[in-house]
Amino acid sequence: MHVIFVEPRFPAYQQEFVRALKEVGAYVTGIGESPVEALGSRLSGWLDAYEQVPSVCHEGVMLETVRKIQARGWVDRMEATIEAHILPAATVREATGIPGTSVRSAFLCRDKPAMKDALREAGVSTAASTGADTREEAHAFAQRVGYPLIVKPRGAAGAAGTYRVTDTASLDSALAEAGVGRGGSVAVEEFIEGHEAFYDTLSIGGTVAHEFITHYYPGVLEAMRTRWITPYLITTNRVDAPGYDEVRQMGAQVLEALGLGTTATHMEWFIGPKGLKFSEIGCRPPGVGAWDLYCAANDMDLYRDWASAVCHREVTQRPSRRYSAALVNLRPDRDGRIVGYEGLDAFRQRHGEWIIDSHIPMPGTSTMPVDAGYMANAWMRLRHPDYDTLRAICDELGQTVQVRAH
């Protein structure tokens, strides 16, 4: 089994996919932007061949490179796991006859208005939405649906470039920020009030082989805009609880509607006064090291089962559901340089047995902006057999540990 893997070096967890492919017996060719000297001995040892390109998102360069690889021998799969790489990889895959996620499926997972249209046609409940290339289109939607609304780039991941708008003035400001009227295009959506969470799967031939449900506290948009909040996410070990049946059924509908086969997925959803609403999907693993949480919570190597699914159309492990696990983002009180930490040693003494790992930058380290994500600045990962107890520990962490900067 010969697998091409796109961008094996960065982010660092990309290397785990390469390791796993090698462990299940694949011959692995990497295509990346780094010179071969930068790969390091560990990653180089897992790669059987490597091609450097100026950009893995440049379809012409990628097509030429893949054809060169094919000229040396048969290629069974070509895999990408980063949002920006999914559509270019699908385009090259189709042009070279390599099996995998189609251009249609990759496009629908990338373009939010088209995604919502396809899912509504399939009977999946979503927020009202439209694509807008002009101010007039966005204003017409606002008149029809009413405020508040969400404005985001058509292909954004997470909360990047996303705004909640409450009136015409804030709508115009968000449109200007996105370059609408100057070639920019956005998705404009009804704002859905409620709790935000995500449903992640590993599917084989469109059937879910592994599934995980993770909750945001608070929702992503609020978390990425409010400095004083210590945001966290928790993956639950109660996936089989009856309350999640509707989420799991919705996920199966989405896989079928978008034509997704053997792939990882990341599906965002809301539950609130209007019931369960699907938000968006990526045909890739989630970011912020969520798979590492799933591995720690379930006594498994999910990367290896992904590789087994890709190469052999099977998984070999069962998640233990022994723990719930959390990622907590610890933010500095201001931008600048980190001075030190208050309450961290005491927290470790109280809850050290539940800490998986942490990243605590040294004093003097420059801070990152609030909207840089859950793994910017300091963070800690924890696990506990009881979901509610873990929530309480995460809340305590946010209330008692302070990151000071100047």
C-alpha positions in Angstrom: 0.0 0.0 0.0 1.6 3.3 -1.2 0.2 6.4 0.5 1.1 10.0 -0.3 0.8 12.2 2.8 0.6 16.0 2.4 2.7 18.2 4.6 4.1 15.6 7.1 6.2 18.0 9.2 4.0 20.9 10.5 2.0 21.2 12.7 3.9 18.7 14.9 1.0 16.3 15.3 1.1 15.7 11.5 4.0 13.4 12.2 1.7 11.1 14.1 -0.2 10.3 11.0 3.0 9.4 9.2 4.1 7.2 12.1 0.8 5.4 12.1 0.9 4.8 8.3 4.3 3.3 8.6 3.2 1.1 11.6 0.4 -0.5 9.6 2.7 -1.4 6.8 2.3 1.5 4.3 5.0 2.8 1.9 4.8 6.5 2.6 5.8 9.4 0.4 5.6 12.8 1.9 5.0 16.1 0.0 5.8 19.2 2.0 7.2 22.7 2.0 10.2 22.1 4.3 13.6 21.1 2.9 14.4 17.4 3.6 17.1 18.5 6.0 14.5 20.0 8.3 12.5 16.8 8.7 14.6 15.4 11.5 15.7 11.8 11.9 12.5 10.5 13.5 10.2 11.8 10.7 12.7 10.9 8.0 12.8 7.3 9.4 9.0 7.0 8.8 9.1 8.4 5.2 10.2 6.2 2.4 10.4 9.1 0.0 9.9 12.9 0.1 9.2 15.7 -2.3 9.6 19.4 -1.5 7.2 21.9 -3.1 6.9 25.7 -2.8 3.3 25.3 -1.6 1.1 22.3 -1.0 -1.9 24.4 -1.8 -0.7 25.2 -5.4 -2.7 22.7 -7.5 -0.4 22.9 -10.6 2.8 22.2 -8.6 1.1 19.5 -6.6 -0.3 17.8 -9.8 3.1 17.8 -11.4 4.7 16.4 -8.2 2.1 13.6 -7.8 2.5 12.6 -11.5 6.2 12.4 -10.9 5.6 10.1 -7.9 3.2 8.0 -9.9 5.8 7.5 -12.7 7.9 5.7 -10.1 5.1 3.3 -9.2 1.5 2.8 -8.2 -0.1 5.1 -5.6 -3.1 3.7 -3.6 -4.1 6.8 -1.5 -3.3 10.5 -1.1 -4.2 11.9 2.3 -4.3 15.4 3.7 -5.4 16.3 7.2 -5.2 20.2 7.4 -8.2 22.3 6.4 -6.4 24.4 3.8 -5.0 21.3 2.1 -8.2 19.3 1.7 -9.6 20.9 -1.5 -6.3 21.2 -3.4 -5.5 17.5 -2.5 -8.9 16.4 -3.7 -8.5 18.3 -7.0 -5.1 16.6 -7.6 -6.4 13.2 -6.5 -9.2 13.3 -9.0 -6.9 14.5 -11.8 -4.5 11.6 -11.2 -7.1 8.8 -10.5 -6.2 8.2 -6.9 -9.1 7.1 -4.7 -10.3 9.3 -1.8 -12.5 12.2 -0.9 -14.0 13.7 -4.1 -13.7 17.4 -5.2 -17.5 17.7 -4.7 -17.3 16.5 -1.1 -14.2 18.6 -0.3 -15.8 21.7 -1.8 -19.1 21.2 0.2 -17.1 20.7 3.4 -15.1 23.9 2.6 -17.8 26.3 1.2 -20.2 27.0 4.1 -23.2 28.3 2.1 -23.0 25.4 -0.4 -22.6 23.0 2.5 -25.7 24.3 4.2 -27.8 24.2 1.0 -26.8 20.6 0.4 -27.6 19.6 4.0 -31.0 21.3 4.0 -31.9 19.5 0.8 -31.0 16.2 2.7 -33.3 17.2 5.6 -30.5 18.2 8.1 -31.6 21.1 10.3 -29.2 24.0 10.0 -29.3 27.8 10.6 -30.6 29.9 7.7 -27.7 31.1 5.6 -26.5 32.6 2.3 -23.4 33.4 0.5 -22.8 37.1 -0.1 -20.4 38.7 -2.6 -22.0 42.2 -2.2 -23.3 44.4 0.5 -26.7 44.3 -1.1 -26.9 40.5 -0.9 -26.0 40.6 2.8 -28.5 43.4 3.6 -31.3 41.5 1.8 -30.6 38.4 3.9 -30.5 40.5 7.1 -33.9 42.1 6.2 -35.4 38.6 5.6 -33.9 36.8 8.7 -33.3 39.6 11.2 -30.5 40.2 13.6 -28.3 39.0 15.2 -26.3 37.3 12.4 -22.9 35.6 12.0 -20.6 36.8 9.2 -17.6 34.6 8.4 -15.3 33.8 5.4 -16.8 31.2 3.1 -14.0 28.7 3.8 -12.8 29.7 7.4 -12.0 27.2 10.1 -13.0 27.8 13.7 -13.7 31.4 14.6 -11.1 32.9 12.2 -12.5 36.1 10.7 -16.0 35.4 12.3 -18.2 38.2 13.7 -21.5 38.4 15.4 -23.4 41.4 14.1 -26.4 43.0 15.7 -27.4 45.9 13.4 -26.7 47.4 9.9 -23.6 49.3 11.1 -21.9 46.2 12.6 -22.9 44.2 9.5 -21.2 46.8 7.2 -18.1 46.8 9.4 -17.8 43.0 9.2 -18.4 43.1 5.4 -15.7 45.7 5.0 -13.3 43.7 7.2 -13.9 40.7 4.9 -13.3 42.7 1.7 -16.9 42.4 0.4 -17.2 44.8 -2.5 -13.5 44.4 -3.2 -13.5 40.7 -4.3 -14.2 39.2 -0.8 -17.0 36.7 -0.3 -18.6 35.7 3.0 -21.2 33.3 4.5 -24.0 35.1 6.4 -25.9 33.0 8.9 -28.7 33.2 11.3 -27.3 33.4 14.9 -28.3 30.3 16.8 -28.5 30.7 20.6 -27.4 27.7 22.6 -24.7 25.3 23.7 -21.9 24.6 21.2 -20.2 21.2 20.7 -18.6 19.0 18.1 -19.0 15.4 16.8 -15.9 13.9 15.4 -15.8 10.6 13.4 -13.5 8.2 11.6 -15.6 6.6 8.9 -14.9 3.7 6.5 -16.9 3.7 3.3 -19.3 6.2 4.8 -20.0 4.2 8.0 -18.9 5.5 11.3 -16.1 3.3 12.9 -15.2 5.7 15.7 -17.0 8.6 17.2 -16.3 11.3 19.8 -18.4 14.1 21.3 -16.7 17.2 22.7 -18.2 20.3 24.4 -17.1 24.0 24.3 -17.2 26.1 27.5 -18.1 28.8 26.5 -18.8 28.8 22.7 -15.9 29.5 20.4 -16.8 33.0 19.3 -17.2 34.3 22.8 -14.0 32.4 23.9 -11.9 33.9 21.1 -13.1 37.4 21.7 -13.0 37.7 25.6 -9.7 37.9 27.4 -10.8 37.3 30.9 -12.5 34.0 30.1 -10.4 30.8 30.6 -12.0 28.7 27.8 -11.9 24.9 27.7 -13.2 22.0 25.8 -14.1 18.5 27.2 -14.6 15.3 25.3 -17.1 13.1 27.1 -17.0 9.5 28.0 -20.8 9.3 27.9 -21.1 9.1 24.1 -23.6 6.2 24.4 -26.0 8.2 26.5 -29.5 8.5 25.0 -29.3 12.3 24.9 -26.7 12.0 22.1 -28.8 9.8 19.8 -30.0 12.7 17.7 -26.5 14.1 17.3 -25.2 10.7 16.1 -28.2 10.3 13.7 -27.5 13.8 12.3 -23.9 12.9 11.8 -24.8 9.8 9.7 -27.1 12.0 7.6 -24.3 14.5 7.0 -21.8 11.8 5.9 -24.4 10.4 3.4 -25.5 13.8 2.1 -21.9 15.0 1.4 -20.7 11.7 0.0 -18.0 11.1 2.5 -16.4 7.7 2.5 -13.2 6.7 4.3 -12.1 9.8 6.2 -11.9 11.7 9.5 -14.5 14.4 10.0 -15.1 17.3 12.4 -18.8 18.4 12.8 -19.8 21.4 14.8 -23.4 21.6 16.2 -25.6 23.7 18.5 -28.4 22.8 20.9 -30.8 25.4 22.2 -34.3 26.9 22.1 -34.6 26.0 18.4 -33.5 22.4 19.0 -30.4 20.7 17.5 -28.8 22.6 14.6 -25.9 21.5 12.5 -23.2 24.2 12.1 -20.4 23.0 9.8 -18.1 20.2 8.9 -14.5 19.6 7.9 -13.5 16.3 6.2 -10.4 16.1 8.3 -9.4 15.6 12.0 -10.1 18.5 14.4 -7.4 20.9 15.3 -5.9 21.9 18.7 -4.7 18.3 19.3 -8.2 17.0 20.0 -7.1 13.5 18.8 -4.5 13.4 21.5 -7.3 14.0 24.0 -9.3 11.1 22.5 -6.3 8.8 22.8 -5.6 9.8 26.4 -9.3 9.4 27.3 -9.8 6.1 25.6 -6.6 4.2 26.0 -6.1 3.9 22.3 -4.0 5.1 19.4 -6.5 6.8 17.1 -3.8 7.8 14.6 -3.1 4.1 14.1 -6.7 3.2 13.5 -7.0 6.1 11.0 -4.0 4.6 9.1 -5.6 1.1 9.4 -8.9 2.5 7.9 -7.0 4.2 5.1 -4.8 1.3 4.2 -6.9 -1.8 5.2 -10.5 -0.5 5.6 -10.7 -1.6 9.2 -10.1 -0.5 12.7 -8.5 -2.7 15.3 -9.3 -0.9 18.6 -12.3 -0.1 20.8 -12.3 3.2 22.8 -12.4 2.4 26.5 -14.5 5.5 27.4 -12.6 5.3 30.7 -12.1 9.0 31.0 -13.4 12.4 29.9 -10.6 14.7 28.9 -10.2 18.4 28.6 -8.0 21.1 27.1 -7.8 24.3 29.1 -6.4 27.6 27.5 -4.6 29.7 30.2 -4.4 33.3 29.0 -2.1 36.1 30.1 -3.9 39.1 31.6 -2.6 41.4 28.9 -0.4 41.4 25.8 3.3 41.7 26.2 5.7 39.3 27.9 4.9 36.6 30.5 6.1 37.6 34.0 5.0 34.5 35.9 2.2 32.3 37.2 0.0 32.5 40.3 -1.7 29.4 41.8 -0.1 26.9 39.3 1.9 25.0 41.9 -1.0 24.7 44.3 -3.3 23.5 41.5 -0.8 20.8 40.5 -0.6 19.6 44.1 -4.3 19.3 44.4 -5.0 17.7 41.0 -1.7 16.4 39.7 -3.0 12.8 39.2 -5.5 14.1 36.6 -3.0 16.2 34.5 -2.1 14.6 31.2 0.4 17.3 30.1 0.8 21.0 29.9 2.6 23.8 28.1 3.8 26.6 30.4 5.9 29.2 28.6 8.9 30.5 30.5 8.8 34.1 31.9 10.0 36.5 29.3 8.1 34.7 26.5 6.1 37.0 24.2 2.3 36.5 24.5 0.0 35.5 21.7 -3.3 37.3 20.9 -6.5 36.1 22.5 -7.9 35.0 19.2 -4.9 32.8 18.4 -6.6 29.7 19.7 -6.8 27.2 22.5 -3.1 26.2 22.3 -1.8 29.8 22.2 0.1 30.9 25.3 -0.2 28.4 28.2 -2.5 25.3 28.2 -3.1 22.2 30.3 -4.8 18.9 29.4 -6.5 16.8 32.0 -8.7 13.7 32.3 -11.0 12.2 34.9 -13.4 9.3 35.0 -16.4 11.5 35.8 -17.3 14.3 33.3 -18.9 16.6 35.9 -16.0 16.3 38.2 -13.7 17.2 35.3 -15.8 20.3 34.5 -15.4 21.4 38.1 -11.7 20.9 38.0 -11.5 23.0 34.8 -13.5 25.7 36.4 -11.2 25.7 39.4 -8.2 25.9 37.1 -9.6 29.0 35.4 -10.5 30.7 38.7 -7.3 30.0 40.7 -4.4 30.0 38.1 -3.4 33.4 36.7 -0.9 34.1 33.9 0.7 37.5 34.5 2.3 39.6 31.8 3.6 43.1 31.3 
